[in-house]
Amino acid sequence: MIARYMVLKFLQGFKLNFVVNTVRRTIRSFLKKKHGYKICLSGRFTRKQIATYRWFKSGSITLNQRVSGIDYAHDGGTSKFGLFGIKIWIFMGSNI
């Protein structure tokens, strides 16, 4: 749901930093009991000819355990500059 929201805002013409800061504030305020999150944005967000990767993370995320409670979402889209993709990990805590 968060990834789809970000794609829709990018397609509406909002700037990258505005959308990311809005999502980061939302995650921090509504998901206070979560242990951490990680957001990966990749693709063309400006007129530059090369695609970029942007990582935003807060807290701790254990991606190497099978039983850890992680919500993962990915989505992508096409803007006026080219293709882009969004991946989001939210760590809920260990299930053990």
C-alpha positions in Angstrom: 0.0 0.0 0.0 2.8 2.4 0.8 4.7 1.5 -2.4 1.6 2.1 -4.5 1.0 5.5 -2.8 4.6 6.5 -3.7 4.2 5.5 -7.3 1.0 7.5 -7.6 2.6 10.6 -6.1 5.5 10.3 -8.5 3.2 10.0 -11.5 1.2 13.1 -10.3 4.5 15.1 -10.6 5.6 15.4 -7.0 9.4 15.6 -6.3 11.3 12.7 -5.0 12.4 14.2 -1.7 8.9 15.4 -0.9 7.3 12.0 -1.4 10.1 10.2 0.5 10.0 12.6 3.5 6.2 12.3 3.6 6.3 8.5 3.7 9.2 8.4 6.2 7.2 10.7 8.6 4.1 8.5 8.1 5.9 5.3 8.9 7.5 6.8 12.0 4.3 8.2 13.4 1.9 5.3 12.7 4.3 2.4 13.1 6.0 3.4 16.3 6.1 -0.2 17.6 8.0 -1.4 14.6 11.7 -2.1 14.8 12.8 -0.6 11.6 12.2 0.0 7.9 14.2 0.2 4.7 13.1 1.9 1.4 15.0 1.4 -1.9 14.2 3.7 -4.9 15.8 3.0 -8.2 15.4 4.4 -11.7 15.3 7.7 -13.4 13.9 10.5 -11.3 15.6 13.4 -13.0 16.7 14.3 -16.5 20.1 12.6 -16.0 20.8 9.8 -18.5 21.9 7.4 -15.8 19.6 5.7 -13.3 20.2 6.3 -9.6 19.7 4.2 -6.4 18.5 5.9 -3.2 18.3 4.0 0.1 16.5 5.2 3.2 16.6 3.2 6.4 15.9 3.6 10.1 16.2 1.1 12.9 17.3 -2.5 12.5 16.2 -5.0 9.9 17.3 -8.7 9.9 16.9 -10.0 6.4 18.9 -13.2 7.0 16.4 -15.0 9.3 13.5 -17.0 7.8 11.2 -16.5 10.8 11.6 -12.7 11.2 8.4 -10.7 10.7 9.1 -8.6 7.7 6.5 -6.9 5.4 7.9 -6.5 1.9 6.3 -4.5 -0.9 7.5 -3.6 -4.4 6.0 -1.6 -7.2 7.2 0.3 -10.2 6.1 2.8 -12.8 6.9 5.0 -15.8 7.4 8.7 -15.3 8.3 11.4 -17.9 12.0 10.7 -17.3 11.8 6.9 -17.6 11.2 3.7 -15.5 11.5 3.5 -11.7 11.0 0.9 -9.0 10.3 1.0 -5.3 11.0 -1.6 -2.7 9.9 -1.3 1.0 10.8 -3.6 4.0 9.1 -3.0 7.4 10.4 -5.1 10.2 7.7 -6.0 12.7 9.8 -8.0 15.1 10.8 -11.6 15.5 8.1 -14.3 15.5 10.1 -16.5 17.9 
